[in-house]
Amino acid sequence: MNTPSMRPRWEGLPDEVRAKVNARLGSPVVEVSYPEGGFTPGLAVRLTCADRNEVFLKAADLALPMASHYRSEAVVGEHLPSVVAPRLWWSLESHGWIVNAFEAVLGGQPDLRPGSADLPGVLDVVGSLEQELTPCPAPGVGPVGETLSSLAGHWSQLAAAGSGSGGQDSWAASRRVRLTELDDPDRLVKASAGDTLVHCDLRADNMLAEAGTGRIRILDWSWGARGAAWVDAAFFVPQLILAGHSPAGAEAELGARVPAWRAVDPEAVSVFAVAITGYWAWNQANGPGGALGAYRGRAAEAGRRWIDYRLG
């Protein structure tokens, strides 16, 4: 994970941008605090004003490629109900920066391990997404197939790269024919079509357990898209496996709460599992390394366990 020292600081924003933020806040900033975590190099800061109001601010230099994610998050954020996510108060662009201001919610990352006190609330909020976000409330988002199609196709690349590259080991070799057969972007795009707003990146560090109440809310909607409600459950299965759940247990927990998961064609889930595991394996071997690379390696191992469960 990135640490706050790797992100811009509040005082590092251009003076003109901070002036516009202060004008929107309507009260001088008297306290600044920086949360930990995150993979992107944008500003993330909690501001406390003289009138004791608080806001959580995210900002990015528009010259960076990842700034498009902040714009996407603003498009989605204004349509999210507060039972699902902290409210987006406003968004502005000024002097080459985009700034998104959110409701400031005190809390921390939930514990996804079996038996944790946070787990029921986490599973309940994931289960609520189908009902809360269908039909898709954000008219500006694209189909989830645009995202999922980029996940598929990596197993053939891993095979071509040869032994020892990105998970092209005895496990992959023993399943090569089936992996290549299932790793089909067209099948994945077709199976994922629907009219639910899906997050596409459900992880513990994209969730917040509210202090005092334990209420869970989902953060970082920059990948929000229109698709089938089962897709977010599928994204979440490997996260539960990473936290110590068995693949069967993870699927059962989500099946008890997500109607679309119970109704989806099992082959479509296997296609998803193969695609995302191949994506993680390829990018762990060929990506930037560091904390993100280490996470992708762990996620690929969870994905292999999931594939073993699904394919036998």
C-alpha positions as CSV (number, residue, x, y, z in Angstrom):
1,M,0.0,0.0,0.0
2,N,1.0,3.6,-0.5
3,T,1.7,5.6,2.5
4,P,0.6,9.2,3.0
5,S,4.2,10.4,2.3
6,M,3.9,9.1,-1.3
7,R,0.8,11.2,-1.9
8,P,0.6,15.0,-2.4
9,R,0.1,17.0,0.7
10,W,-2.7,19.6,1.3
11,E,-0.1,22.4,1.3
12,G,1.3,21.0,-2.0
13,L,-1.9,21.9,-3.9
14,P,-1.6,25.1,-6.0
15,D,-2.6,28.1,-4.0
16,E,-5.5,28.8,-6.4
17,V,-6.9,25.3,-6.0
18,R,-6.8,25.6,-2.2
19,A,-8.4,29.0,-2.4
20,K,-11.3,27.5,-4.4
21,V,-11.7,24.6,-1.9
22,N,-11.7,27.0,1.0
23,A,-14.4,29.1,-0.7
24,R,-16.5,26.0,-1.2
25,L,-16.0,25.0,2.4
26,G,-17.0,28.4,3.7
27,S,-14.9,28.1,6.8
28,P,-11.1,28.1,7.2
29,V,-9.3,24.8,7.5
30,V,-7.8,24.3,10.9
31,E,-6.8,20.6,10.9
32,V,-5.4,18.3,8.3
33,S,-5.0,14.5,8.6
34,Y,-4.0,11.8,6.1
35,P,-5.4,8.3,6.0
36,E,-3.2,5.4,5.1
37,G,-3.6,3.1,2.2
38,G,-4.4,3.3,-1.5
39,F,-2.6,2.5,-4.7
40,T,-2.9,5.8,-6.6
41,P,-0.7,8.9,-6.1
42,G,-3.6,11.4,-5.6
43,L,-4.2,13.5,-2.6
44,A,-6.4,11.9,0.1
45,V,-7.0,14.1,3.1
46,R,-9.5,14.8,5.9
47,L,-10.0,18.5,6.5
48,T,-11.5,20.0,9.7
49,C,-12.8,23.5,9.4
50,A,-13.1,26.2,12.1
51,D,-16.8,25.6,12.3
52,R,-16.0,21.9,13.1
53,N,-17.4,20.6,9.9
54,E,-15.3,18.0,8.2
55,V,-14.8,16.8,4.6
56,F,-12.8,14.1,3.0
57,L,-11.0,15.4,0.0
58,K,-9.5,13.5,-3.0
59,A,-7.6,15.4,-5.7
60,A,-5.4,14.6,-8.7
61,D,-3.3,16.5,-11.2
62,L,-5.2,16.3,-14.5
63,A,-1.9,15.6,-16.3
64,L,-1.8,12.2,-14.7
65,P,-3.6,9.3,-16.5
66,M,-5.3,8.3,-13.2
67,A,-7.1,11.6,-13.1
68,S,-9.8,10.1,-15.3
69,H,-10.7,7.8,-12.4
70,Y,-11.4,10.9,-10.3
71,R,-13.7,12.2,-13.0
72,S,-15.4,8.9,-13.2
73,E,-15.8,8.8,-9.4
74,A,-17.5,12.2,-9.5
75,V,-19.9,11.0,-12.2
76,V,-20.9,8.0,-10.2
77,G,-20.7,9.6,-6.7
78,E,-23.6,12.0,-7.1
79,H,-26.0,9.0,-7.7
80,L,-25.0,6.8,-4.9
81,P,-27.4,6.4,-1.9
82,S,-25.8,7.1,1.5
83,V,-26.6,3.5,2.7
84,V,-24.1,2.3,0.2
85,A,-21.4,5.0,0.1
86,P,-20.3,8.3,1.7
87,R,-22.0,11.2,-0.1
88,L,-20.2,13.2,-2.7
89,W,-20.7,16.8,-1.6
90,W,-19.2,18.5,-4.7
91,S,-16.5,18.2,-7.4
92,L,-14.5,21.0,-9.1
93,E,-11.7,21.4,-11.6
94,S,-9.2,24.3,-11.2
95,H,-5.7,25.1,-12.4
96,G,-5.0,21.7,-13.7
97,W,-6.4,19.7,-10.8
98,I,-9.7,17.8,-10.1
99,V,-11.0,17.8,-6.5
100,N,-13.8,15.6,-5.1
101,A,-15.2,16.4,-1.7
102,F,-17.0,13.6,0.3
103,E,-18.8,13.2,3.5
104,A,-16.2,12.5,6.1
105,V,-16.9,9.2,7.8
106,L,-14.7,8.2,10.8
107,G,-13.8,4.5,10.7
108,G,-11.3,1.9,9.4
109,Q,-10.9,-0.9,7.1
110,P,-13.2,-3.9,7.9
111,D,-11.9,-7.3,8.9
112,L,-13.0,-9.9,6.3
113,R,-11.7,-13.0,8.2
114,P,-14.1,-15.7,9.1
115,G,-15.9,-15.0,12.4
116,S,-14.9,-11.3,12.5
117,A,-17.4,-8.8,13.9
118,D,-17.2,-6.8,10.7
119,L,-18.0,-9.6,8.3
120,P,-21.9,-9.7,8.7
121,G,-22.1,-6.0,7.9
122,V,-19.7,-6.4,5.0
123,L,-21.7,-9.2,3.5
124,D,-25.0,-7.4,4.1
125,V,-23.9,-4.3,2.2
126,V,-22.5,-6.3,-0.7
127,G,-25.9,-8.1,-0.7
128,S,-27.7,-4.8,-0.8
129,L,-26.1,-3.6,-4.0
130,E,-28.4,-5.5,-6.3
131,Q,-31.5,-3.9,-4.8
132,E,-30.1,-0.4,-4.1
133,L,-28.4,0.1,-7.5
134,T,-30.9,-1.5,-9.9
135,P,-31.8,0.0,-12.3
136,C,-28.5,1.7,-12.7
137,P,-28.9,5.2,-11.2
138,A,-25.9,6.8,-12.9
139,P,-26.7,7.6,-16.5
140,G,-23.1,8.5,-17.4
141,V,-21.4,5.1,-16.9
142,G,-20.5,2.6,-19.6
143,P,-21.2,-1.1,-19.8
144,V,-19.1,-3.3,-17.5
145,G,-18.1,-5.4,-20.5
146,E,-15.6,-2.6,-21.4
147,T,-13.8,-3.3,-18.1
148,L,-14.1,-7.1,-18.0
149,S,-13.0,-7.6,-21.6
150,S,-9.6,-6.2,-20.6
151,L,-9.3,-8.9,-17.9
152,A,-9.6,-11.8,-20.3
153,G,-7.0,-13.2,-22.7
154,H,-3.9,-13.3,-20.4
155,W,-3.6,-17.1,-20.2
156,S,-2.5,-17.4,-23.8
157,Q,0.0,-14.6,-23.2
158,L,1.3,-16.5,-20.2
159,A,1.7,-19.7,-22.2
160,A,3.5,-17.9,-25.0
161,A,5.9,-16.3,-22.4
162,G,7.1,-19.7,-21.4
163,S,7.8,-21.5,-18.2
164,G,8.7,-19.4,-15.2
165,S,6.8,-16.3,-16.3
166,G,3.9,-15.0,-14.2
167,G,2.4,-18.2,-12.9
168,Q,3.1,-20.3,-16.1
169,D,4.1,-23.2,-13.8
170,S,3.0,-26.8,-13.4
171,W,-0.4,-25.6,-12.1
172,A,-1.1,-23.6,-15.2
173,A,0.4,-26.2,-17.5
174,S,-1.9,-28.9,-16.1
175,R,-4.9,-26.8,-16.8
176,R,-3.8,-25.0,-20.0
177,V,-6.5,-26.4,-22.3
178,R,-9.4,-25.6,-20.0
179,L,-7.9,-22.2,-19.0
180,T,-7.5,-21.1,-22.6
181,E,-11.0,-22.4,-23.5
182,L,-12.7,-20.4,-20.7
183,D,-10.5,-17.3,-21.1
184,D,-12.9,-15.7,-23.6
185,P,-13.7,-12.0,-23.5
186,D,-16.8,-12.3,-25.7
187,R,-18.4,-14.8,-23.3
188,L,-17.5,-12.7,-20.3
189,V,-18.9,-9.5,-21.9
190,K,-22.2,-11.3,-22.9
191,A,-22.7,-12.9,-19.4
192,S,-22.0,-9.6,-17.6
193,A,-24.6,-7.5,-19.3
194,G,-27.3,-6.0,-17.1
195,D,-28.7,-2.9,-15.5
196,T,-27.1,-2.7,-12.0
197,L,-24.5,-0.1,-11.1
198,V,-21.5,-2.3,-10.2
199,H,-18.3,-1.3,-8.4
200,C,-15.8,-3.6,-10.1
201,D,-13.2,-3.3,-7.3
202,L,-14.7,-4.6,-4.1
203,R,-11.9,-5.1,-1.5
204,A,-11.6,-4.5,2.2
205,D,-9.5,-1.3,1.5
206,N,-12.3,0.0,-0.6
207,M,-14.7,-0.3,2.4
208,L,-15.1,1.6,5.6
209,A,-16.5,0.3,8.9
210,E,-18.0,3.4,10.6
211,A,-16.7,4.0,14.1
212,G,-19.2,3.4,16.8
213,T,-21.9,1.8,14.6
214,G,-19.9,-0.7,12.6
215,R,-21.9,0.4,9.6
216,I,-20.1,-0.6,6.3
217,R,-19.9,1.7,3.4
218,I,-18.2,1.2,0.0
219,L,-15.6,3.7,-1.2
220,D,-13.8,4.5,-4.5
221,W,-16.3,4.0,-7.2
222,S,-14.0,5.1,-10.1
223,W,-14.6,1.8,-11.9
224,G,-18.4,2.0,-11.6
225,A,-20.2,0.5,-14.6
226,R,-23.6,-0.8,-15.8
227,G,-23.8,-4.6,-15.7
228,A,-25.2,-7.8,-14.1
229,A,-25.5,-7.7,-10.3
230,W,-23.6,-11.0,-9.9
231,V,-20.4,-9.3,-11.1
232,D,-19.6,-7.5,-7.8
233,A,-20.1,-10.8,-5.9
234,A,-17.6,-12.4,-8.3
235,F,-15.1,-9.7,-7.7
236,F,-15.5,-10.2,-4.0
237,V,-15.0,-14.0,-3.8
238,P,-11.2,-13.8,-4.1
239,Q,-11.1,-11.2,-1.4
240,L,-12.8,-13.5,1.0
241,I,-10.5,-16.3,0.0
242,L,-7.5,-14.0,0.7
243,A,-9.0,-13.3,4.1
244,G,-9.1,-17.0,5.0
245,H,-12.4,-18.3,3.7
246,S,-12.6,-21.5,1.6
247,P,-13.8,-21.0,-2.0
248,A,-16.9,-22.9,-1.2
249,G,-17.6,-20.9,2.0
250,A,-17.0,-17.6,0.1
251,E,-19.5,-18.5,-2.6
252,A,-22.0,-19.8,-0.1
253,E,-21.9,-16.5,2.0
254,L,-22.5,-14.4,-1.2
255,G,-25.1,-16.8,-2.5
256,A,-27.1,-16.4,0.7
257,R,-27.3,-12.6,0.1
258,V,-27.1,-11.9,-3.7
259,P,-30.1,-13.3,-5.7
260,A,-28.3,-12.7,-9.0
261,W,-25.4,-14.9,-7.8
262,R,-27.8,-17.8,-7.2
263,A,-29.3,-17.3,-10.7
264,V,-26.1,-16.8,-12.8
265,D,-24.9,-19.6,-15.1
266,P,-22.1,-21.4,-13.2
267,E,-20.1,-21.4,-16.4
268,A,-20.1,-17.6,-16.5
269,V,-18.6,-17.5,-13.0
270,S,-15.9,-19.9,-14.1
271,V,-15.2,-17.7,-17.1
272,F,-14.8,-14.7,-14.7
273,A,-12.6,-16.6,-12.3
274,V,-10.3,-17.7,-15.1
275,A,-10.1,-14.2,-16.6
276,I,-9.4,-12.3,-13.4
277,T,-6.8,-14.8,-12.2
278,G,-5.0,-14.7,-15.5
279,Y,-5.1,-10.9,-15.3
280,W,-3.5,-10.9,-11.9
281,A,-0.9,-13.5,-12.8
282,W,0.2,-11.6,-16.0
283,N,0.3,-8.2,-14.3
284,Q,2.1,-9.5,-11.2
285,A,4.9,-10.7,-13.6
286,N,4.9,-7.8,-16.0
287,G,3.6,-4.9,-13.9
288,P,5.3,-2.3,-11.7
289,G,6.0,-4.5,-8.7
290,G,6.0,-3.0,-5.3
291,A,2.9,-3.1,-3.1
292,L,0.6,-3.5,-6.1
293,G,2.7,-6.3,-7.6
294,A,2.7,-8.1,-4.2
295,Y,-1.1,-7.8,-3.9
296,R,-1.5,-9.2,-7.4
297,G,0.6,-12.2,-6.6
298,R,-1.5,-12.9,-3.5
299,A,-4.7,-12.4,-5.5
300,A,-3.6,-14.7,-8.3
301,E,-3.0,-17.4,-5.7
302,A,-6.5,-16.9,-4.3
303,G,-7.8,-17.1,-7.9
304,R,-6.0,-20.4,-8.5
305,R,-7.7,-21.8,-5.4
306,W,-11.1,-20.6,-6.7
307,I,-10.5,-22.1,-10.1
308,D,-9.5,-25.4,-8.5
309,Y,-12.8,-25.4,-6.6
310,R,-14.9,-24.5,-9.6
311,L,-13.2,-26.8,-12.2
312,G,-12.4,-29.7,-9.8
